């Protein structure tokens, strides 16, 4: 399920020239020369044919290791950003970047491996260790290979390649006709320790935020993770603290943790992309949990967790305007004072069961360009049940339930199907409240040689949503030809069709190119119009399916940790009214295609 899309805040977006998309598509589809021409062209567009692994196909076979072999030596080769042995990368600027960058320390890599010298060699632990390392954005890729020795033991070589992690500067984005900006200074691999320090000033349609955050994925070399952040916002603030030892691997036997945050902000409710009302929303949240698992048994991991959650939501009027409404006309013409959502206190113990079937595969050129992607084609499901009661501090008796299911299927070597479904709700006064349920089906087909046709169909439904939440659809939630948060409802669907093009040329040894031709169709509408607010929204917005077509350019950084993929899109709405621009220009950054 992807029910969060359209329920919260939009990504940034901006401009794109159509010619750039056509040029990128041509570059991606063009064959790569076996021997690149020398000089400037070789540096500008270095072919990486050896690195291309056909998507949806298995990687190179590892050497056969006799059962019961013992690991002798574990050797870590943490490579720098640029390879000085490659003539194309042996340049002054690249050598300077290597000198300024502190390569990830060997101990940081070893502390995350699931094996050590003297252990019996286990190929599943080798593969999972690589997956764990690939979750960190300070590593471009990871390769772990067994090397048989003559004495019956086996050495393990761990090869990683760093990316530039010190980020600073400004960025601009645009989506649905709205701009966003950010100024930041961060390092996700501070001095090669794997720790992240971040200082940001972010401006969106909702607020400006000054953020300080520290993340330590291996506190004091352990499996404990720490996250602490503080944000001073134009409409309030947010403090967050998390410390936990999670189920970090499929064979982990126990987990425990604590999470807390306090949030103070102005909430806005939208119709046709315009704010209809706003109010102050203050939240306090604390959660503690512990978990047990017998580990990985016959390809399955089963986990049990128990915990306690306390969350308090208070709502009030505010004389302060949200950032997106500053400079607008008189409030009486722009904003309606709808009834405030009722204050809410939930305090409940809960239990959760999770099952994971281990059928992981490694792909390339799927949702990322020239980077390894770990996908689990096995069945995964979870169920959480809790009871909030005045006995525990809640304001009423509510049953709390959450569930999720995911699965994958490979019909042929050139096709892949991924499915996910999920729901969450509370049962109160003989009816479900804040019910959100939905699913998503994704399909990948290798076509046109080494390119991919992609299709995605998602659908969501809601019932008696909390007053601060909406099920929205617009330029910020996948319907790229329309304003952000354009339609609201208690039902929603979105269809996306894309022909994706990938390049294995590395432009200036800094980035890979990709392109897409896309079609989007979707709608959000109301079935339940019992409330006055829903009736008003249903009457104001046009209840019809909206469609758009467009072109997109993708620039995927091969040497940087943040904003790995730059999206430049131009979308044409096919069902526009006079209030909708005939062309939507979007720019955003993300981790996927």
C-alpha positions in Angstrom: 0.0 0.0 0.0 1.1 3.5 -0.7 -1.6 5.3 1.3 0.7 8.0 2.4 0.8 9.5 -1.0 -1.5 12.5 -1.1 -2.1 12.4 2.7 0.9 14.5 3.5 3.5 16.9 2.1 4.6 17.2 -1.6 8.1 16.8 -3.0 9.6 19.7 -5.0 9.3 20.1 -8.8 10.3 22.4 -11.8 11.3 23.0 -15.5 12.3 20.8 -18.4 12.8 21.4 -22.1 11.1 18.7 -24.2 14.1 18.5 -26.5 16.2 17.4 -23.6 14.0 14.4 -23.0 14.1 13.4 -26.7 17.9 13.8 -26.7 18.2 11.7 -23.5 16.0 9.0 -25.0 18.2 8.9 -28.1 21.4 8.7 -26.1 20.0 5.9 -23.9 18.8 3.9 -26.9 21.9 4.3 -28.9 24.4 1.4 -28.9 27.6 1.9 -26.9 30.9 1.6 -28.8 33.1 -1.3 -27.7 36.2 1.0 -27.8 35.2 4.6 -26.9 36.9 7.3 -29.0 39.8 9.0 -27.3 40.0 12.4 -25.8 37.1 14.6 -24.8 34.4 12.2 -25.9 35.9 9.4 -23.8 35.8 11.6 -20.7 32.3 13.1 -21.6 30.6 9.8 -22.1 32.5 6.8 -20.7 30.8 3.6 -21.7 30.3 1.2 -18.9 29.1 -1.9 -20.8 30.9 -4.3 -18.4 28.9 -2.9 -15.5 25.5 -3.4 -17.2 23.7 -6.4 -15.9 20.5 -7.2 -17.8 17.6 -6.2 -15.5 15.4 -9.1 -14.3 18.2 -11.6 -14.8 20.6 -13.2 -12.2 24.0 -11.9 -11.7 27.4 -13.6 -12.2 27.7 -17.0 -10.5 29.9 -17.2 -7.4 32.5 -20.0 -7.0 31.3 -23.2 -5.6 32.2 -23.5 -1.9 32.2 -26.9 -0.2 29.6 -27.2 2.6 31.2 -26.7 6.0 34.0 -24.5 4.8 35.3 -22.1 7.4 36.0 -18.4 6.7 39.7 -17.7 7.0 40.3 -14.0 6.4 37.8 -11.1 5.8 39.4 -8.4 3.6 37.8 -5.0 3.1 38.7 -2.8 0.2 36.9 0.5 0.7 37.5 2.3 -2.6 37.5 6.0 -3.0 35.1 8.1 -5.1 37.2 8.2 -8.2 39.6 5.5 -9.5 43.0 7.0 -10.3 44.0 3.9 -12.2 41.3 4.8 -14.8 42.7 7.3 -17.3 39.3 9.0 -17.5 39.1 9.5 -13.8 42.8 10.4 -13.2 42.3 14.1 -13.3 43.2 17.0 -11.0 39.6 17.7 -9.9 38.9 14.1 -9.2 42.1 13.5 -7.4 41.4 16.6 -5.3 37.9 15.2 -4.4 39.5 12.0 -3.3 42.0 13.9 -1.0 39.2 15.9 0.5 37.0 12.9 1.1 37.6 10.5 4.0 37.0 7.0 2.8 34.7 4.9 4.9 36.7 3.3 7.7 37.3 -0.5 7.5 35.8 -1.0 10.9 32.6 0.7 9.9 32.2 -1.9 7.1 33.2 -4.9 9.2 30.8 -3.9 12.1 27.8 -4.4 9.7 28.8 -7.8 8.3 26.9 -10.8 9.5 30.0 -13.1 9.5 33.6 -13.0 10.8 36.7 -15.2 10.6 36.2 -18.6 12.0 32.5 -18.8 11.1 31.2 -21.5 8.8 30.7 -20.0 5.3 27.0 -19.3 4.7 26.1 -17.8 1.2 22.8 -16.4 2.6 24.8 -14.3 5.2 27.1 -13.1 2.5 24.1 -11.9 0.3 22.3 -10.3 3.3 25.5 -8.5 4.4 25.7 -6.9 1.0 22.0 -5.9 1.2 22.6 -4.3 4.6 25.6 -2.3 3.3 23.6 -1.2 0.2 21.0 0.5 2.5 23.5 3.2 3.2 23.6 6.1 0.7 27.3 6.8 1.4 28.1 3.6 -0.6 27.5 3.5 -4.4 27.6 -0.3 -4.5 28.9 -3.3 -2.7 30.5 -6.6 -4.0 31.2 -9.5 -1.6 33.0 -12.4 -3.1 34.3 -15.7 -1.6 37.8 -16.7 -2.5 38.6 -20.4 -2.0 42.0 -21.2 -0.4 44.2 -24.3 -0.8 43.9 -25.3 2.8 40.1 -25.8 2.6 39.3 -22.4 4.1 37.6 -19.6 2.2 38.5 -15.9 2.4 35.9 -13.2 1.8 36.6 -10.0 -0.1 34.3 -7.1 0.6 34.7 -4.3 -2.0 32.8 -1.0 -1.6 32.9 2.3 -3.4 32.3 5.6 -1.7 30.4 8.5 -3.0 30.7 12.2 -2.1 28.7 12.7 1.0 29.5 16.3 2.1 26.6 18.3 0.6 26.0 22.0 0.7 24.2 24.6 -1.3 20.8 25.5 -2.5 18.1 23.7 -4.5 14.8 24.7 -6.2 11.8 22.7 -7.1 8.4 23.1 -8.7 5.3 20.9 -8.8 1.6 21.8 -9.4 2.5 25.4 -10.0 4.1 25.8 -6.6 7.8 26.4 -5.8 10.0 25.0 -3.0 13.6 25.8 -2.0 16.2 24.5 0.3 19.6 25.5 1.7 21.6 22.7 3.4 24.8 21.5 4.8 25.1 17.8 5.6 27.4 14.9 5.6 26.0 11.3 5.6 29.4 9.7 6.2 31.1 12.2 8.6 34.9 11.6 8.6 34.2 8.0 7.2 32.4 6.9 10.3 28.9 6.3 8.7 27.4 9.0 11.0 25.1 11.6 9.5 25.0 15.3 10.5 22.6 17.6 8.7 21.8 21.4 8.9 18.9 22.5 6.6 16.7 25.4 5.8 13.8 24.2 3.8 10.9 26.2 2.3 7.8 24.5 1.0 4.2 25.6 0.3 3.4 24.7 3.9 6.3 26.1 5.9 9.9 27.1 6.2 12.0 24.9 8.5 15.4 25.2 10.1 16.5 21.6 10.8 19.3 20.0 12.8 19.6 16.2 12.7 22.1 13.6 13.8 21.9 9.9 12.8 24.1 7.1 14.0 23.2 3.7 12.5 25.8 1.8 14.6 26.0 3.5 18.0 29.5 2.8 19.5 30.0 0.1 17.0 26.9 -1.8 18.1 23.7 -2.7 16.3 21.9 0.1 18.1 20.6 3.0 16.0 20.2 6.6 17.2 18.3 9.5 15.5 17.9 12.9 17.1 16.5 16.0 15.3 15.2 19.5 16.1 13.3 21.7 13.7 12.3 25.3 14.2 9.5 25.9 11.7 7.7 29.1 10.6 4.4 27.6 12.0 5.8 25.7 15.0 8.5 23.1 15.5 9.3 19.5 15.8 11.6 17.4 18.1 12.4 13.8 17.5 14.4 11.1 19.3 14.7 7.4 18.4 17.0 4.8 19.8 16.5 1.1 19.0 18.2 -2.2 18.2 16.0 -3.4 15.3 15.7 -6.8 13.6 18.7 -5.8 11.5 18.9 -9.2 9.7 16.6 -12.1 8.9 18.3 -14.2 11.6 18.2 -11.6 14.4 16.6 -13.0 17.5 15.6 -9.9 19.4 14.8 -6.3 19.1 13.9 -3.3 21.3 13.5 0.4 21.0 12.0 3.7 22.0 10.6 6.5 19.7 9.3 9.9 20.7 8.5 13.2 18.9 6.6 16.4 19.6 5.2 18.3 16.6 3.5 21.8 16.4 2.3 23.0 13.0 -0.5 24.6 11.0 -2.6 22.2 9.0 -4.4 23.1 5.8 -7.3 21.3 4.1 -7.4 21.6 0.3 -10.0 21.7 -2.5 -8.9 22.0 -6.2 -5.4 22.8 -5.0 -6.5 25.7 -2.8 -6.5 25.8 1.0 -10.1 25.8 2.3 -9.3 26.1 6.0 -6.4 25.8 8.5 -5.9 25.2 12.2 -3.1 24.5 14.6 -2.2 20.9 15.3 0.0 19.8 18.3 1.1 16.2 18.6 2.9 14.3 21.4 4.0 10.7 20.6 5.9 8.1 22.7 6.4 4.5 21.9 8.4 1.6 23.4 8.6 -2.0 22.1 10.4 -5.3 22.4 10.5 -8.2 20.0 11.5 -11.9 19.6 12.2 -14.1 16.6 13.4 -17.7 16.3 15.4 -16.4 13.3 15.6 -17.7 9.8 14.1 -21.2 9.6 13.6 -23.0 6.2 13.6 -19.7 4.3 11.1 -17.9 6.6 11.5 -15.4 9.4 8.7 -15.0 11.9 8.8 -12.1 14.4 6.7 -11.2 17.5 6.7 -7.7 18.9 4.9 -6.1 21.9 4.8 -2.5 22.8 3.0 0.5 24.2 2.1 3.7 22.3 0.8 7.0 23.6 -0.2 9.8 21.2 -2.1 13.0 21.9 -3.5 15.3 19.2 -4.7 18.8 20.2 -6.4 21.2 17.7 -7.0 25.0 18.0 -7.6 28.1 16.0 -4.6 30.3 15.1 -4.3 33.8 13.9 -1.0 32.9 12.1 -1.4 32.2 8.4 0.2 29.1 6.8 3.1 30.0 4.5 1.2 29.2 1.4 -1.6 31.7 2.2 0.6 34.7 2.9 -0.1 37.6 0.7 -3.5 36.5 -0.4 -6.8 38.4 -0.2 -9.1 39.0 2.7 -9.5 35.9 4.8 -13.3 35.9 4.6 -13.1 35.3 0.8 -10.2 32.9 0.9 -10.7 30.7 4.0 -13.7 29.0 5.5 -13.7 28.3 9.3 -14.8 24.6 9.2 -15.3 22.9 12.6 -12.1 21.9 14.3 -11.3 18.2 14.5 -11.9 16.9 18.1 -8.9 16.5 20.3 -7.8 12.9 20.6 -5.7 10.8 23.0 -4.7 7.2 22.2 -2.9 5.1 24.8 -2.7 1.4 24.0 -0.6 -1.8 24.4 -0.2 -3.7 21.2 1.2 -6.9 19.7 2.5 -7.4 16.2 3.3 -10.5 14.1 5.5 -10.3 11.0 6.4 -13.0 8.5 9.1 -12.6 5.8 9.9 -15.2 3.2 13.5 -14.8 1.9 13.6 -14.8 -1.9 15.8 -11.8 -2.6 17.2 -10.9 -6.0 19.5 -8.2 -7.1 18.6 -6.1 -10.2 19.9 -3.1 -12.1 18.2 -0.5 -14.3 14.7 -1.0 -12.8 13.9 1.9 -10.4 17.5 3.1 -10.3 20.1 3.8 -13.0 23.2 1.6 -12.9 22.8 0.8 -9.2 22.0 -2.5 -7.6 18.5 -2.9 -6.3 17.5 -5.5 -3.7 14.0 -6.9 -4.2 12.3 -9.6 -2.2 10.0 -11.8 -4.3 8.9 -13.8 -1.3 5.7 -13.3 0.6 5.7 -10.8 3.4 2.8 -9.9 5.8 2.3 -8.3 9.2 -0.6 -7.7 11.6 -0.8 -5.3 14.6 -3.6 -5.3 17.2 -3.9 -2.9 20.1 -6.5 -1.6 22.6 -6.7 2.0 23.6 -8.7 2.5 26.8 -9.2 5.1 29.6 -7.5 2.4 31.8 -4.2 3.2 30.0 -4.8 6.9 29.6 -6.8 7.1 26.4 -10.0 9.2 25.9 -12.2 6.3 24.8 -12.2 2.6 24.1 -10.8 1.9 20.6 -9.4 -1.2 18.9 -6.3 -0.3 16.8 -5.4 -2.5 13.8 -2.8 -2.4 11.0 -1.9 -4.9 8.4 0.3 -5.2 5.3 1.0 -7.8 2.6 3.6 -7.8 -0.1 4.6 -10.4 -2.8 6.5 -10.7 -6.0 6.4 -12.9 -9.1 8.6 -13.3 -12.1 6.4 -14.7 -15.0 9.4 -14.9 -17.4 13.1 -13.8 -17.1 12.1 -10.5 -18.7 9.1 -9.7 -16.6 8.6 -8.8 -13.0 5.4 -8.2 -11.0 5.4 -6.6 -7.5 2.3 -6.4 -5.3 1.6 -4.7 -2.0 -1.6 -4.2 0.1 -2.2 -2.6 3.4 -4.7 -1.1 5.8 -5.0 0.7 9.1 -8.0 1.7 11.2 -9.5 2.2 14.7 -12.8 0.6 15.8 -14.8 3.1 17.9 -18.4 3.3 18.8 -19.4 0.3 16.6 -17.8 1.8 13.4 -14.4 2.1 11.9 -12.7 5.5 12.1 -9.6 6.8 10.2 -9.8 3.7 8.0 -7.2 3.9 5.1 -6.8 0.9 2.9 -5.1 0.5 -0.4 -2.9 -1.5 -2.7 -0.4 -1.1 -5.6 0.5 -3.4 -8.5 3.7 -2.7 -10.4 4.8 -4.4 -13.6 8.2 -4.3 -15.4 8.9 -5.6 -18.9 12.3 -5.6 -20.5 11.8 -4.3 -24.1 13.6 -2.4 -26.8 16.8 -4.3 -26.1 17.8 -3.1 -22.6 15.0 -0.7 -21.8 11.9 -1.2 -19.6 8.2 -0.7 -19.9 6.7 0.2 -16.5 3.1 0.1 -15.4 1.7 0.9 -12.0 -1.9 0.8 -10.7 -2.7 2.0 -7.2 -6.0 2.4 -5.4 -7.0 3.6 -1.9 -10.1 4.1 0.1 -10.8 6.0 3.3 -13.6 6.1 5.8 -14.2 8.6 8.6 -10.7 10.1 8.3 -9.4 12.2 11.2 -10.2 15.8 10.6 -6.5 16.8 9.8 -6.1 14.1 7.1 -7.3 14.1 3.5 -7.0 11.5 0.6 -5.6 13.8 -2.1 -4.5 13.5 -5.7 -2.5 15.9 -7.8 0.9 16.9 -9.2 2.6 16.0 -6.0 1.1 12.5 -5.8 1.7 11.1 -9.3 -0.8 13.0 -11.5 1.9 15.1 -13.0 -0.2 17.3 -15.3 -2.3 18.9 -12.6 -1.9 21.2 -9.6 -0.8 19.7 -6.3 -3.6 18.4 -4.0 -6.1 19.0 -6.8 -8.7 16.4 -6.0 -9.9 15.1 -2.6 -12.1 12.2 -1.8 -12.6 9.0 0.1 -11.7 6.9 -2.9 -8.7 7.3 -5.2 -6.9 5.5 -8.0 -3.9 6.3 -10.1 -2.6 4.5 -13.3 0.9 5.3 -14.6 2.4 3.9 -17.8 6.1 4.7 -18.6 8.5 3.7 -21.3 11.8 4.1 -19.6 15.2 4.5 -21.2 18.5 3.9 -19.4 22.0 4.8 -20.4 25.2 3.0 -19.4 27.3 6.1 -20.4 28.7 8.0 -17.4 28.6 11.7 -18.4 31.8 13.4 -17.2 32.3 10.4 -14.9 29.6 12.0 -12.7 26.2 11.0 -13.8 24.1 8.5 -15.8 21.2 9.6 -18.0 17.7 8.3 -18.3 14.5 9.3 -19.9 10.8 8.5 -19.9 7.6 8.9 -21.9 4.6 8.7 -19.6 0.9 8.7 -19.3 -1.0 9.2 -16.0 -4.7 8.8 -15.3 -6.4 9.1 -11.9 -9.3 10.4 -9.9 -10.2 11.1 -6.3 -13.9 11.2 -5.4 -16.3 10.9 -2.6 -18.7 8.0 -2.0 -19.5 9.0 1.6 -21.1 12.5 1.5 -22.9 12.3 4.8 -20.8 15.1 6.3 -21.3 18.7 5.3 -17.6 19.0 4.5 -17.6 16.0 2.1 -20.7 17.3 0.4 -19.2 20.7 -0.1 -15.9 19.2 -1.5 -17.8 16.9 -3.8 -19.8 19.8 -5.3 -16.8 22.0 -5.8 -14.4 19.7 -7.5 -15.1 18.0 -10.8 -15.8 14.3 -10.3 -14.1 12.8 -13.3 -11.0 10.9 -14.4 -8.1 13.2 -15.2 -5.3 12.2 -17.7 -2.0 13.6 -18.7 0.9 12.8 -21.0 4.5 13.9 -20.9 8.3 13.5 -21.2 10.9 13.2 -18.6 14.7 13.4 -18.2 16.5 11.6 -15.4 20.0 12.5 -14.3 21.3 10.0 -11.8 24.4 11.0 -9.8 27.0 8.3 -9.8 29.3 10.0 -7.3 26.9 11.7 -4.8 24.9 10.4 -1.9 22.0 12.8 -1.8 19.4 13.5 -4.5 20.6 10.6 -6.4 18.1 11.1 -9.3 17.1 14.5 -10.7 13.7 14.4 -12.3 12.9 17.0 -15.1 9.4 16.5 -16.5 7.0 18.4 -18.7 3.4 17.2 -18.5 0.3 18.1 -20.6 -3.1 17.9 -18.9 -5.6 16.3 -21.2 -8.7 17.2 -19.1 -7.9 20.7 -18.1 -10.1 23.6 -17.2 -9.3 27.3 -17.5 -7.9 27.3 -14.0 -5.2 24.7 -15.0 -2.1 25.7 -16.9 -1.8 24.0 -20.3 1.7 22.8 -19.5 3.1 21.7 -16.1 6.8 22.0 -15.6 8.3 19.9 -12.8 11.7 19.3 -11.2 12.4 17.1 -8.2 15.0 14.9 -6.7 14.6 11.4 -5.3 16.2 8.0 -4.9 14.4 6.3 -7.8 13.5 6.7 -11.4 
